[in-house]
Amino acid sequence: MFVVDKENWQKKGCGHRGRLRDRFLDKGLEGFTDAEIIELLLSFGTPRRDCKEQARALLEKFGSFSRVLEAPTAALMDVKGVGPKNSFALHFVHGVASHYLKERIVGKRYIQNSKEVADYLVHLMRGLKKEVFSVVYLDSSHAVIDSEIIAEGTINVNTIYPREVIARALSFHAAALVVSHNHPSGSLEPSEQDFRLTKTLLLVCHYMQIRLLDHIIVGDGYYSFADNGYMDSLKKECLSIAGQFLDQ
């Protein structure tokens, strides 16, 4: 009869995990595979159990490290051996990363740090199953004041109320904004509704003497209206509309 030496098995698992922790303390995540990172995160929930197979199974099921962290609890627990404590560990580190990325951009000037803002927005919204609309508020020197999600659901010109965007901007004493929303499909192609929404917000912000610096779409990566030259062309169109209105 085959008997498992439970004590030695646990020591073996702890030894392997200890080596992973020592590697991290020595060189950070350099040389770690995605499976090894997930294995360590899972071990926070079940410190006395080997988690290698669960880590590999999660990567196989969801396809990438980021999608494992973004997966809902029920989907994570579909993998054999992954329980609520493991799921909590994965979701907690994802939340910590979002908090860190947000803290990192506050106070920094958007012009010099637009990539960091985009990284934060991608982490915040990539993988979500529904559309959300967020706003980054900036002061007169274009330093980031704060950011927040202000709408959820299907995002278009009819569901985003410009007066609410302006009201929130005024409450933060913002002089400029960066707006963003996600495409759950992963597509980065702006829709006609995305262009209409951007023009509407540009026009309203212009009247309130607030600058709309960019509209970022998050999917499989991100798309910047400013980087692709659309903000300048849309601003000219909006200024033309504003001029016609004032001439009447």
FIGU-713048 format. One record per atom (N, C-alpha, C): residue number from 1; x, y, z; atom name. Coordinates in nm, 2 decimals. Atoms other than C-alpha are relative to their C-alpha. Layout:
BEGIN
  resi       X       Y       Z  name
   NUM       X       Y       Z    CA
...
END
This chain:
BEGIN
  resi       X       Y       Z  name
     1    0.09   -0.12    0.00     N
     1    0.00    0.00    0.00    CA
     1    0.09    0.12    0.00     C
     2   -0.08   -0.13    0.01     N
     2    0.13    0.35   -0.10    CA
     2   -0.05    0.10    0.10     C
     3    0.04   -0.10   -0.10     N
     3    0.13    0.59    0.19    CA
     3    0.08    0.13   -0.03     C
     4   -0.06   -0.14    0.02     N
     4    0.19    0.97    0.15    CA
     4    0.06    0.05    0.13     C
     5   -0.07   -0.06   -0.12     N
     5    0.44    1.11    0.39    CA
     5   -0.04    0.15    0.00     C
     6    0.06   -0.14    0.01     N
     6    0.23    1.43    0.45    CA
     6    0.10    0.10    0.05     C
     7   -0.09   -0.10   -0.05     N
     7    0.50    1.60    0.66    CA
     7    0.11    0.04   -0.10     C
     8   -0.10   -0.03    0.10     N
     8    0.77    1.56    0.40    CA
     8   -0.05    0.07   -0.13     C
     9    0.06   -0.07    0.12     N
     9    0.53    1.66    0.12    CA
     9   -0.02    0.15    0.03     C
    10    0.02   -0.14   -0.03     N
    10    0.45    1.98    0.30    CA
    10    0.13    0.07    0.01     C
    11   -0.13   -0.06    0.00     N
    11    0.82    2.05    0.36    CA
    11    0.05    0.02   -0.14     C
    12   -0.05   -0.01    0.14     N
    12    0.89    1.99    0.00    CA
    12   -0.07    0.12   -0.07     C
    13    0.07   -0.12    0.06     N
    13    0.62    2.24   -0.11    CA
    13    0.05    0.13    0.06     C
    14   -0.05   -0.13   -0.07     N
    14    0.74    2.50    0.15    CA
    14    0.14    0.03   -0.05     C
    15   -0.13   -0.02    0.05     N
    15    1.09    2.45    0.02    CA
    15    0.00    0.06   -0.13     C
    16    0.01   -0.06    0.14     N
    16    1.00    2.52   -0.34    CA
    16   -0.05    0.14    0.01     C
    17    0.05   -0.14   -0.01     N
    17    0.79    2.82   -0.24    CA
    17    0.10    0.09    0.07     C
    18   -0.11   -0.08   -0.07     N
    18    1.07    2.94   -0.01    CA
    18    0.10    0.04   -0.10     C
    19   -0.10   -0.04    0.11     N
    19    1.31    2.93   -0.31    CA
    19   -0.06    0.11   -0.09     C
    20    0.06   -0.10    0.09     N
    20    1.06    3.13   -0.52    CA
    20    0.01    0.14    0.08     C
    21    0.00   -0.13   -0.08     N
    21    1.04    3.39   -0.24    CA
    21    0.14    0.06    0.01     C
    22   -0.14   -0.05   -0.01     N
    22    1.42    3.41   -0.20    CA
    22    0.04    0.06   -0.14     C
    23   -0.03   -0.06    0.14     N
    23    1.45    3.46   -0.58    CA
    23   -0.06    0.14   -0.01     C
    24    0.07   -0.14    0.01     N
    24    1.20    3.75   -0.56    CA
    24    0.07    0.10    0.08     C
    25   -0.07   -0.10   -0.09     N
    25    1.38    3.91   -0.26    CA
    25    0.14    0.03   -0.06     C
    26   -0.13   -0.03    0.05     N
    26    1.71    3.88   -0.45    CA
    26    0.00    0.08   -0.13     C
    27    0.00   -0.07    0.13     N
    27    1.61    3.99   -0.80    CA
    27   -0.13    0.05   -0.05     C
    28    0.13   -0.04    0.04     N
    28    1.25    4.08   -0.80    CA
    28   -0.07   -0.11   -0.09     C
    29    0.07    0.09    0.08     N
    29    1.03    3.92   -1.07    CA
    29    0.09   -0.04   -0.12     C
    30   -0.08    0.03    0.11     N
    30    1.32    3.89   -1.31    CA
    30    0.02   -0.16   -0.01     C
    31   -0.02    0.15    0.01     N
    31    1.33    3.53   -1.45    CA
    31   -0.12   -0.08    0.04     C
    32    0.12    0.07   -0.04     N
    32    0.99    3.44   -1.31    CA
    32   -0.09   -0.03   -0.12     C
    33    0.11    0.03    0.10     N
    33    0.73    3.27   -1.54    CA
    33   -0.13    0.05    0.06     C
    34    0.13   -0.04   -0.05     N
    34    0.37    3.38   -1.52    CA
    34   -0.06   -0.11    0.09     C
    35    0.05    0.11   -0.09     N
    35    0.29    3.04   -1.37    CA
    35    0.06    0.01    0.14     C
    36   -0.06   -0.01   -0.13     N
    36    0.54    3.09   -1.09    CA
    36   -0.06    0.12    0.08     C
    37    0.06   -0.12   -0.07     N
    37    0.40    3.44   -1.01    CA
    37   -0.14   -0.04    0.06     C
    38    0.14    0.04   -0.05     N
    38    0.04    3.30   -0.99    CA
    38    0.01   -0.10    0.11     C
    39   -0.01    0.10   -0.10     N
    39    0.16    3.01   -0.79    CA
    39    0.03    0.06    0.14     C
    40   -0.02   -0.07   -0.13     N
    40    0.30    3.24   -0.52    CA
    40   -0.12    0.08    0.05     C
    41    0.12   -0.07   -0.04     N
    41   -0.01    3.45   -0.52    CA
    41   -0.11   -0.09    0.06     C
    42    0.10    0.10   -0.06     N
    42   -0.23    3.14   -0.47    CA
    42    0.05   -0.05    0.13     C
    43   -0.05    0.05   -0.12     N
    43    0.00    3.03   -0.19    CA
    43   -0.04    0.09    0.12     C
    44    0.04   -0.09   -0.11     N
    44   -0.11    3.34    0.01    CA
    44   -0.13   -0.05    0.06     C
    45    0.12    0.05   -0.05     N
    45   -0.45    3.18    0.03    CA
    45    0.00   -0.13    0.06     C
    46   -0.01    0.14   -0.06     N
    46   -0.34    2.83    0.10    CA
    46    0.15   -0.03    0.02     C
    47   -0.14    0.01   -0.01     N
    47    0.01    2.85    0.24    CA
    47    0.06   -0.13    0.02     C
    48   -0.06    0.14   -0.02     N
    48    0.05    2.48    0.32    CA
    48   -0.03   -0.10   -0.11     C
    49    0.04    0.10    0.11     N
    49   -0.06    2.34   -0.01    CA
    49    0.08    0.04   -0.13     C
    50   -0.06   -0.03    0.13     N
    50    0.13    2.31   -0.34    CA
    50   -0.10    0.06   -0.10     C
    51    0.09   -0.07    0.09     N
    51   -0.02    2.54   -0.60    CA
    51    0.04    0.00   -0.15     C
    52   -0.06   -0.01    0.14     N
    52    0.18    2.47   -0.92    CA
    52   -0.11   -0.04   -0.10     C
    53    0.09    0.05    0.10     N
    53   -0.09    2.27   -1.09    CA
    53   -0.12    0.09   -0.02     C
    54    0.11   -0.09    0.01     N
    54   -0.36    2.52   -1.01    CA
    54    0.04    0.12   -0.08     C
    55   -0.05   -0.11    0.08     N
    55   -0.14    2.80   -1.15    CA
    55    0.00   -0.03   -0.15     C
    56   -0.01    0.04    0.14     N
    56   -0.08    2.62   -1.47    CA
    56   -0.14   -0.01   -0.06     C
    57    0.13    0.02    0.05     N
    57   -0.45    2.53   -1.50    CA
    57   -0.07    0.14   -0.03     C
    58    0.06   -0.14    0.01     N
    58   -0.56    2.90   -1.45    CA
    58    0.06    0.06   -0.13     C
    59   -0.05   -0.06    0.12     N
    59   -0.32    3.01   -1.73    CA
    59   -0.05   -0.06   -0.12     C
    60    0.05    0.08    0.11     N
    60   -0.44    2.74   -1.96    CA
    60   -0.15    0.04   -0.03     C
    61    0.15   -0.03    0.01     N
    61   -0.81    2.83   -1.89    CA
    61   -0.02    0.15   -0.05     C
    62    0.03   -0.14    0.03     N
    62   -0.78    3.21   -1.92    CA
    62    0.10    0.06   -0.11     C
    63   -0.08   -0.04    0.11     N
    63   -0.49    3.24   -2.16    CA
    63    0.11    0.10    0.02     C
    64   -0.11   -0.10   -0.03     N
    64   -0.27    3.51   -2.00    CA
    64   -0.01    0.04    0.15     C
    65   -0.01   -0.04   -0.14     N
    65   -0.15    3.64   -1.66    CA
    65   -0.11    0.11    0.03     C
    66    0.09   -0.11   -0.03     N
    66   -0.36    3.96   -1.68    CA
    66   -0.15   -0.05    0.01     C
    67    0.14    0.05    0.00     N
    67   -0.68    3.77   -1.76    CA
    67   -0.03   -0.09    0.12     C
    68    0.02    0.07   -0.13     N
    68   -0.63    3.54   -1.46    CA
    68   -0.03    0.10    0.11     C
    69    0.03   -0.10   -0.11     N
    69   -0.62    3.85   -1.23    CA
    69   -0.13    0.07   -0.02     C
    70    0.12   -0.07    0.03     N
    70   -0.92    4.00   -1.41    CA
    70   -0.12   -0.09    0.01     C
    71    0.11    0.09    0.01     N
    71   -1.13    3.68   -1.40    CA
    71   -0.09    0.01    0.13     C
    72    0.09   -0.01   -0.12     N
    72   -1.44    3.68   -1.17    CA
    72    0.02   -0.13    0.09     C
    73   -0.02    0.11   -0.10     N
    73   -1.44    3.46   -0.86    CA
    73   -0.06   -0.13   -0.04     C
    74    0.06    0.13    0.04     N
    74   -1.68    3.20   -0.99    CA
    74    0.07   -0.07   -0.11     C
    75   -0.08    0.06    0.11     N
    75   -1.47    3.15   -1.30    CA
    75    0.13   -0.06    0.05     C
    76   -0.13    0.05   -0.06     N
    76   -1.15    3.11   -1.10    CA
    76   -0.03   -0.13    0.08     C
    77    0.03    0.11   -0.08     N
    77   -1.32    2.86   -0.87    CA
    77   -0.05   -0.12   -0.08     C
    78    0.02    0.11    0.09     N
    78   -1.41    2.65   -1.17    CA
    78    0.12   -0.09   -0.02     C
    79   -0.12    0.07    0.01     N
    79   -1.05    2.54   -1.17    CA
    79    0.02   -0.09    0.13     C
    80   -0.01    0.09   -0.12     N
    80   -1.00    2.24   -0.94    CA
    80    0.11    0.04    0.09     C
    81   -0.10   -0.04   -0.10     N
    81   -0.82    2.33   -0.62    CA
    81    0.01    0.14    0.03     C
    82    0.00   -0.14   -0.03     N
    82   -0.88    2.70   -0.64    CA
    82   -0.13    0.03    0.08     C
    83    0.11   -0.03   -0.08     N
    83   -1.10    2.81   -0.36    CA
    83   -0.02    0.15    0.03     C
    84    0.02   -0.15   -0.02     N
    84   -1.23    3.15   -0.22    CA
    84    0.12    0.07    0.05     C
    85   -0.12   -0.07   -0.06     N
    85   -0.91    3.22   -0.03    CA
    85    0.10    0.03   -0.11     C
    86   -0.09   -0.03    0.12     N
    86   -0.70    3.18   -0.35    CA
    86   -0.05    0.11   -0.09     C
    87    0.07   -0.10    0.09     N
    87   -0.95    3.39   -0.55    CA
    87    0.02    0.14    0.07     C
    88   -0.02   -0.12   -0.07     N
    88   -0.93    3.66   -0.28    CA
    88    0.15    0.05   -0.02     C
    89   -0.14   -0.05    0.01     N
    89   -0.55    3.67   -0.30    CA
    89    0.03    0.06   -0.14     C
    90   -0.02   -0.06    0.13     N
    90   -0.56    3.72   -0.68    CA
    90   -0.07    0.13   -0.02     C
    91    0.07   -0.13    0.02     N
    91   -0.82    3.99   -0.67    CA
    91    0.06    0.11    0.09     C
    92   -0.06   -0.10   -0.09     N
    92   -0.65    4.16   -0.38    CA
    92    0.12    0.07   -0.07     C
    93   -0.12   -0.06    0.06     N
    93   -0.32    4.20   -0.56    CA
    93   -0.04    0.08   -0.13     C
    94    0.05   -0.08    0.11     N
    94   -0.51    4.33   -0.87    CA
    94   -0.05    0.13    0.05     C
    95    0.05   -0.13   -0.05     N
    95   -0.68    4.59   -0.66    CA
    95    0.12    0.09    0.05     C
    96   -0.11   -0.08   -0.04     N
    96   -0.35    4.69   -0.50    CA
    96    0.08    0.06   -0.11     C
    97   -0.07   -0.05    0.12     N
    97   -0.19    4.73   -0.84    CA
    97   -0.07    0.12   -0.06     C
    98    0.08   -0.11    0.05     N
    98   -0.48    4.96   -0.95    CA
    98    0.03    0.12    0.09     C
    99   -0.02   -0.11   -0.10     N
    99   -0.43    5.17   -0.63    CA
    99    0.14    0.06   -0.02     C
   100   -0.13   -0.05    0.01     N
   100   -0.06    5.19   -0.68    CA
   100    0.02    0.08   -0.13     C
   101   -0.01   -0.08    0.13     N
   101   -0.09    5.30   -1.05    CA
   101   -0.07    0.13    0.01     C
   102    0.07   -0.13   -0.02     N
   102   -0.34    5.57   -0.95    CA
   102    0.08    0.09    0.08     C
   103   -0.08   -0.09   -0.09     N
   103   -0.13    5.70   -0.67    CA
   103    0.13    0.05   -0.07     C
   104   -0.12   -0.04    0.07     N
   104    0.17    5.71   -0.90    CA
   104   -0.02    0.11   -0.10     C
   105    0.02   -0.11    0.10     N
   105    0.01    5.95   -1.15    CA
   105   -0.05    0.13    0.07     C
   106    0.06   -0.12   -0.06     N
   106   -0.15    6.19   -0.90    CA
   106    0.12    0.10    0.03     C
   107   -0.10   -0.11   -0.02     N
   107    0.04    6.52   -0.90    CA
   107    0.10    0.01   -0.11     C
   108   -0.09   -0.01    0.11     N
   108    0.24    6.44   -1.21    CA
   108   -0.07    0.07   -0.12     C
   109    0.05   -0.07    0.12     N
   109    0.20    6.65   -1.53    CA
   109   -0.03   -0.10   -0.11     C
   110    0.05    0.10    0.10     N
   110    0.00    6.47   -1.79    CA
   110    0.09    0.00   -0.13     C
   111   -0.08   -0.01    0.12     N
   111    0.21    6.60   -2.08    CA
   111    0.12   -0.09    0.00     C
   112   -0.12    0.08   -0.01     N
   112    0.52    6.43   -1.95    CA
   112   -0.02   -0.14    0.04     C
   113    0.03    0.13   -0.05     N
   113    0.35    6.13   -1.81    CA
   113   -0.13   -0.07   -0.05     C
   114    0.13    0.06    0.06     N
   114    0.06    6.04   -2.05    CA
   114    0.01   -0.15   -0.01     C
   115   -0.01    0.14    0.01     N
   115    0.20    5.69   -2.09    CA
   115   -0.04   -0.07    0.14     C
   116    0.04    0.05   -0.13     N
   116    0.16    5.63   -1.71    CA
   116   -0.15    0.01    0.03     C
   117    0.14   -0.01   -0.01     N
   117   -0.19    5.76   -1.72    CA
   117   -0.07   -0.11   -0.08     C
   118    0.06    0.10    0.09     N
   118   -0.27    5.53   -2.01    CA
   118    0.02   -0.14    0.06     C
   119   -0.03    0.13   -0.07     N
   119   -0.11    5.23   -1.82    CA
   119   -0.10   -0.02    0.11     C
   120    0.09    0.01   -0.11     N
   120   -0.33    5.31   -1.52    CA
   120   -0.14   -0.03   -0.05     C
   121    0.13    0.02    0.06     N
   121   -0.65    5.33   -1.74    CA
   121   -0.01   -0.14   -0.05     C
   122    0.00    0.14    0.05     N
   122   -0.56    5.00   -1.91    CA
   122   -0.02   -0.10    0.11     C
   123    0.01    0.10   -0.11     N
   123   -0.51    4.82   -1.58    CA
   123   -0.14    0.01    0.06     C
   124    0.13   -0.02   -0.06     N
   124   -0.84    4.97   -1.45    CA
   124   -0.11   -0.06   -0.08     C
   125    0.11    0.04    0.08     N
   125   -1.06    4.88   -1.74    CA
   125    0.01   -0.12   -0.09     C
   126   -0.02    0.12    0.09     N
   126   -0.91    4.60   -1.95    CA
   126   -0.06   -0.12    0.06     C
   127    0.06    0.12   -0.05     N
   127   -1.10    4.28   -1.92    CA
   127   -0.14    0.01    0.06     C
   128    0.13   -0.01   -0.06     N
   128   -1.42    4.43   -1.78    CA
   128   -0.11   -0.05   -0.10     C
   129    0.10    0.05    0.09     N
   129   -1.74    4.27   -1.92    CA
   129   -0.10    0.10   -0.04     C
   130    0.09   -0.11    0.04     N
   130   -1.93    4.60   -1.93    CA
   130    0.08    0.12   -0.02     C
   131   -0.07   -0.12    0.03     N
   131   -1.84    4.94   -2.06    CA
   131   -0.01    0.09    0.12     C
   132    0.00   -0.11   -0.10     N
   132   -1.74    5.21   -1.81    CA
   132    0.07    0.12   -0.06     C
   133   -0.06   -0.12    0.05     N
   133   -1.65    5.57   -1.86    CA
   133    0.06    0.07    0.12     C
   134   -0.08   -0.06   -0.11     N
   134   -1.38    5.74   -1.65    CA
   134    0.05    0.13   -0.04     C
   135   -0.06   -0.14    0.03     N
   135   -1.24    6.09   -1.62    CA
   135    0.12    0.02    0.09     C
   136   -0.11   -0.04   -0.08     N
   136   -0.90    6.20   -1.51    CA
   136    0.00    0.15    0.00     C
   137    0.00   -0.15   -0.02     N
   137   -0.90    6.56   -1.36    CA
   137    0.14    0.05    0.01     C
   138   -0.13   -0.06   -0.01     N
   138   -0.61    6.79   -1.41    CA
   138   -0.01    0.15    0.04     C
   139    0.00   -0.14   -0.03     N
   139   -0.52    7.13   -1.28    CA
   139    0.05    0.09   -0.11     C
   140   -0.04   -0.09    0.11     N
   140   -0.41    7.44   -1.48    CA
   140    0.14   -0.03   -0.06     C
   141   -0.13    0.04    0.05     N
   141   -0.05    7.30   -1.51    CA
   141    0.00   -0.14   -0.06     C
   142    0.02    0.14    0.05     N
   142   -0.20    6.97   -1.63    CA
   142    0.06   -0.11    0.09     C
   143   -0.04    0.10   -0.09     N
   143   -0.09    6.79   -1.32    CA
   143   -0.13   -0.08    0.04     C
   144    0.12    0.08   -0.03     N
   144   -0.33    6.50   -1.23    CA
   144   -0.05    0.03    0.15     C
   145    0.06   -0.02   -0.13     N
   145   -0.57    6.58   -0.94    CA
   145   -0.05   -0.13    0.06     C
   146    0.07    0.12   -0.04     N
   146   -0.77    6.26   -0.93    CA
   146   -0.06   -0.06   -0.12     C
   147    0.08    0.06    0.11     N
   147   -0.97    6.02   -1.14    CA
   147   -0.11   -0.09    0.06     C
   148    0.11    0.08   -0.05     N
   148   -1.29    5.83   -1.11    CA
   148   -0.08   -0.06   -0.12     C
   149    0.09    0.05    0.09     N
   149   -1.54    5.61   -1.30    CA
   149   -0.13    0.07    0.03     C
   150    0.13   -0.08   -0.03     N
   150   -1.86    5.82   -1.35    CA
   150   -0.12   -0.06   -0.07     C
   151    0.12    0.06    0.07     N
   151   -2.08    5.59   -1.57    CA
   151    0.04   -0.15   -0.03     C
   152   -0.02    0.14    0.04     N
   152   -2.13    5.22   -1.64    CA
   152   -0.12   -0.04   -0.09     C
   153    0.10    0.04    0.10     N
   153   -2.32    5.05   -1.92    CA
   153    0.04    0.03   -0.14     C
   154   -0.03   -0.04    0.14     N
   154   -2.34    5.12   -2.29    CA
   154    0.04    0.14   -0.01     C
   155   -0.05   -0.14    0.00     N
   155   -2.13    5.43   -2.34    CA
   155   -0.02    0.06   -0.14     C
   156    0.02   -0.08    0.12     N
   156   -2.25    5.68   -2.60    CA
   156   -0.04    0.14    0.04     C
   157    0.03   -0.14   -0.02     N
   157   -2.35    6.04   -2.64    CA
   157   -0.13    0.01    0.08     C
   158    0.13   -0.01   -0.07     N
   158   -2.70    5.96   -2.49    CA
   158    0.01   -0.05    0.14     C
   159   -0.01    0.05   -0.14     N
   159   -2.58    5.79   -2.17    CA
   159    0.11    0.07    0.08     C
   160   -0.10   -0.09   -0.07     N
   160   -2.29    6.03   -2.08    CA
   160   -0.06    0.14    0.00     C
   161    0.06   -0.13   -0.01     N
   161   -2.44    6.35   -1.96    CA
   161    0.11    0.11    0.02     C
   162   -0.11   -0.10   -0.01     N
   162   -2.19    6.64   -2.03    CA
   162   -0.02    0.09    0.13     C
   163    0.01   -0.08   -0.12     N
   163   -2.34    6.84   -1.74    CA
   163    0.05   -0.07    0.12     C
   164   -0.06    0.07   -0.11     N
   164   -2.24    6.57   -1.50    CA
   164    0.15    0.00    0.00     C
   165   -0.14   -0.01    0.02     N
   165   -1.89    6.56   -1.64    CA
   165    0.05    0.13    0.05     C
   166   -0.04   -0.14   -0.04     N
   166   -1.86    6.94   -1.60    CA
   166   -0.02    0.02    0.15     C
   167    0.03   -0.02   -0.14     N
   167   -2.02    6.93   -1.25    CA
   167    0.11   -0.06    0.08     C
   168   -0.11    0.06   -0.08     N
   168   -1.76    6.68   -1.13    CA
   168    0.13    0.07   -0.02     C
   169   -0.12   -0.07    0.02     N
   169   -1.48    6.87   -1.30    CA
   169    0.01    0.13    0.08     C
   170    0.00   -0.12   -0.08     N
   170   -1.58    7.19   -1.12    CA
   170    0.02   -0.03    0.14     C
   171   -0.02    0.03   -0.14     N
   171   -1.60    7.01   -0.79    CA
   171    0.15   -0.03    0.03     C
   172   -0.15    0.02   -0.02     N
   172   -1.23    6.91   -0.84    CA
   172    0.08    0.12   -0.03     C
   173   -0.07   -0.12    0.05     N
   173   -1.15    7.26   -0.96    CA
   173    0.10   -0.03   -0.12     C
   174   -0.08    0.04    0.12     N
   174   -1.02    7.10   -1.28    CA
   174    0.01    0.10   -0.11     C
   175   -0.01   -0.08    0.12     N
   175   -0.89    7.30   -1.57    CA
   175    0.01   -0.08   -0.13     C
   176   -0.02    0.08    0.12     N
   176   -0.84    7.01   -1.80    CA
   176   -0.05   -0.14    0.03     C
   177    0.05    0.14   -0.02     N
   177   -0.97    6.65   -1.85    CA
   177    0.06   -0.09   -0.10     C
   178   -0.02    0.11    0.09     N
   178   -0.88    6.32   -2.00    CA
   178   -0.11   -0.10    0.02     C
   179    0.11    0.10   -0.02     N
   179   -1.18    6.09   -2.06    CA
   179    0.04   -0.13   -0.07     C
   180   -0.03    0.14    0.06     N
   180   -1.17    5.72   -2.14    CA
   180   -0.12   -0.09    0.03     C
   181    0.10    0.11   -0.02     N
   181   -1.39    5.42   -2.18    CA
   181    0.06   -0.12   -0.06     C
   182   -0.05    0.13    0.05     N
   182   -1.34    5.05   -2.26    CA
   182   -0.09   -0.06   -0.10     C
   183    0.07    0.09    0.09     N
   183   -1.45    4.82   -2.54    CA
   183    0.02   -0.14    0.05     C
   184   -0.02    0.14   -0.05     N
   184   -1.52    4.48   -2.38    CA
   184    0.04   -0.10   -0.11     C
   185   -0.03    0.09    0.11     N
   185   -1.48    4.32   -2.72    CA
   185    0.15    0.00   -0.02     C
   186   -0.15   -0.01    0.02     N
   186   -1.11    4.43   -2.71    CA
   186    0.03    0.08   -0.12     C
   187   -0.02   -0.08    0.12     N
   187   -1.15    4.63   -3.03    CA
   187    0.05    0.14    0.04     C
   188   -0.05   -0.13   -0.03     N
   188   -0.95    4.96   -3.04    CA
   188   -0.05    0.10   -0.11     C
   189    0.05   -0.08    0.11     N
   189   -1.14    5.10   -3.34    CA
   189   -0.11    0.10    0.06     C
   190    0.10   -0.09   -0.05     N
   190   -1.33    5.42   -3.24    CA
   190   -0.13   -0.01   -0.09     C
   191    0.13    0.01    0.07     N
   191   -1.70    5.40   -3.33    CA
   191   -0.05    0.14   -0.04     C
   192    0.06   -0.13    0.03     N
   192   -1.91    5.68   -3.48    CA
   192   -0.05    0.07    0.13     C
   193    0.04   -0.05   -0.12     N
   193   -2.06    5.72   -3.14    CA
   193    0.11    0.06    0.09     C
   194   -0.11   -0.05   -0.07     N
   194   -1.72    5.76   -2.99    CA
   194    0.05    0.14   -0.05     C
   195   -0.03   -0.13    0.06     N
   195   -1.65    6.05   -3.23    CA
   195   -0.10    0.10    0.04     C
   196    0.10   -0.09   -0.03     N
   196   -1.98    6.21   -3.16    CA
   196    0.01    0.04    0.15     C
   197   -0.01   -0.03   -0.14     N
   197   -1.93    6.19   -2.78    CA
   197    0.12    0.09    0.02     C
   198   -0.12   -0.09   -0.02     N
   198   -1.58    6.34   -2.81    CA
   198   -0.03    0.14   -0.04     C
   199    0.03   -0.13    0.05     N
   199   -1.71    6.63   -3.02    CA
   199   -0.09    0.07    0.10     C
   200    0.09   -0.06   -0.10     N
   200   -1.99    6.69   -2.77    CA
   200    0.07    0.05    0.12     C
   201   -0.07   -0.03   -0.12     N
   201   -1.76    6.69   -2.47    CA
   201    0.10    0.12   -0.03     C
   202   -0.09   -0.11    0.04     N
   202   -1.51    6.91   -2.65    CA
   202   -0.07    0.14    0.00     C
   203    0.08   -0.12    0.02     N
   203   -1.78    7.17   -2.73    CA
   203   -0.04    0.05    0.14     C
   204    0.05   -0.04   -0.13     N
   204   -1.92    7.17   -2.38    CA
   204    0.12    0.05    0.09     C
   205   -0.12   -0.04   -0.07     N
   205   -1.57    7.19   -2.22    CA
   205    0.05    0.14   -0.04     C
   206   -0.05   -0.13    0.05     N
   206   -1.48    7.48   -2.45    CA
   206   -0.08    0.12    0.06     C
   207    0.09   -0.11   -0.05     N
   207   -1.78    7.69   -2.33    CA
   207    0.03    0.02    0.15     C
   208   -0.02   -0.02   -0.15     N
   208   -1.68    7.62   -1.96    CA
   208    0.15    0.03    0.02     C
   209   -0.14   -0.03   -0.01     N
   209   -1.31    7.70   -2.03    CA
   209    0.08   -0.11    0.07     C
   210   -0.07    0.12   -0.05     N
   210   -1.20    7.35   -1.95    CA
   210    0.06   -0.07   -0.13     C
   211   -0.06    0.07    0.12     N
   211   -0.96    7.17   -2.19    CA
   211   -0.02   -0.15    0.01     C
   212    0.00    0.14    0.02     N
   212   -1.03    6.82   -2.31    CA
   212    0.12   -0.04   -0.07     C
   213   -0.13    0.03    0.06     N
   213   -0.69    6.68   -2.37    CA
   213    0.00   -0.13   -0.09     C
   214    0.00    0.13    0.07     N
   214   -0.77    6.33   -2.49    CA
   214   -0.12   -0.08    0.04     C
   215    0.10    0.10   -0.02     N
   215   -1.02    6.05   -2.52    CA
   215    0.07   -0.13   -0.03     C
   216   -0.08    0.12    0.01     N
   216   -0.86    5.71   -2.46    CA
   216   -0.10   -0.12    0.00     C
   217    0.07    0.12    0.00     N
   217   -1.02    5.38   -2.56    CA
   217    0.08   -0.12    0.04     C
   218   -0.08    0.11   -0.05     N
   218   -0.91    5.07   -2.37    CA
   218   -0.07   -0.13   -0.05     C
   219    0.05    0.13    0.05     N
   219   -0.94    4.72   -2.53    CA
   219    0.12   -0.09    0.02     C
   220   -0.13    0.08    0.00     N
   220   -0.65    4.49   -2.62    CA
   220    0.11    0.10   -0.02     C
   221   -0.10   -0.11    0.01     N
   221   -0.41    4.78   -2.55    CA
   221   -0.09    0.13    0.02     C
   222    0.08   -0.12    0.00     N
   222   -0.53    5.14   -2.59    CA
   222    0.01    0.08   -0.12     C
   223    0.00   -0.09    0.11     N
   223   -0.62    5.40   -2.85    CA
   223   -0.02    0.14    0.05     C
   224    0.01   -0.14   -0.04     N
   224   -0.56    5.77   -2.80    CA
   224   -0.04    0.09   -0.12     C
   225    0.04   -0.10    0.10     N
   225   -0.75    6.03   -3.00    CA
   225    0.10    0.10   -0.03     C
   226   -0.11   -0.11    0.01     N
   226   -0.47    6.28   -2.93    CA
   226    0.12   -0.06   -0.08     C
   227   -0.12    0.05    0.07     N
   227   -0.19    6.05   -3.05    CA
   227   -0.03   -0.03   -0.14     C
   228    0.04    0.03    0.14     N
   228   -0.38    5.97   -3.37    CA
   228   -0.05    0.13   -0.07     C
   229    0.02   -0.12    0.07     N
   229   -0.43    6.34   -3.45    CA
   229   -0.15    0.05    0.00     C
   230    0.14   -0.04    0.01     N
   230   -0.81    6.35   -3.40    CA
   230   -0.04    0.11    0.09     C
   231    0.04   -0.11   -0.09     N
   231   -0.82    6.59   -3.10    CA
   231    0.01    0.13   -0.07     C
   232   -0.02   -0.13    0.07     N
   232   -0.68    6.88   -3.31    CA
   232   -0.10    0.02   -0.10     C
   233    0.10   -0.02    0.11     N
   233   -0.92    6.82   -3.60    CA
   233   -0.14    0.02    0.06     C
   234    0.13   -0.02   -0.06     N
   234   -1.22    6.78   -3.37    CA
   234   -0.01    0.13    0.07     C
   235    0.00   -0.14   -0.06     N
   235   -1.12    7.10   -3.18    CA
   235   -0.03    0.10   -0.10     C
   236    0.02   -0.10    0.11     N
   236   -1.11    7.30   -3.51    CA
   236   -0.15   -0.01   -0.04     C
   237    0.14    0.01    0.04     N
   237   -1.46    7.16   -3.60    CA
   237   -0.09    0.06    0.11     C
   238    0.08   -0.06   -0.11     N
   238   -1.59    7.25   -3.25    CA
   238    0.01    0.15    0.01     C
   239   -0.02   -0.15    0.00     N
   239   -1.45    7.60   -3.26    CA
   239   -0.08    0.06   -0.11     C
   240    0.08   -0.05    0.11     N
   240   -1.61    7.65   -3.60    CA
   240   -0.15    0.00    0.04     C
   241    0.14    0.00   -0.04     N
   241   -1.95    7.54   -3.45    CA
   241   -0.02    0.10    0.11     C
   242    0.02   -0.10   -0.10     N
   242   -1.90    7.76   -3.15    CA
   242    0.00    0.14   -0.06     C
   243    0.00   -0.13    0.06     N
   243   -1.82    8.06   -3.37    CA
   243   -0.13    0.03   -0.07     C
   244    0.13   -0.01    0.07     N
   244   -2.13    8.00   -3.58    CA
   244   -0.11    0.03    0.10     C
   245    0.10   -0.02   -0.10     N
   245   -2.34    7.99   -3.26    CA
   245    0.01    0.14    0.05     C
   246   -0.02   -0.13   -0.05     N
   246   -2.19    8.31   -3.13    CA
   246   -0.04    0.11   -0.10     C
   247    0.03   -0.10    0.10     N
   247   -2.25    8.49   -3.46    CA
   247   -0.15    0.02   -0.02     C
   248    0.15    0.00    0.02     N
   248   -2.63    8.41   -3.45    CA
   248   -0.06    0.11    0.09     C
END
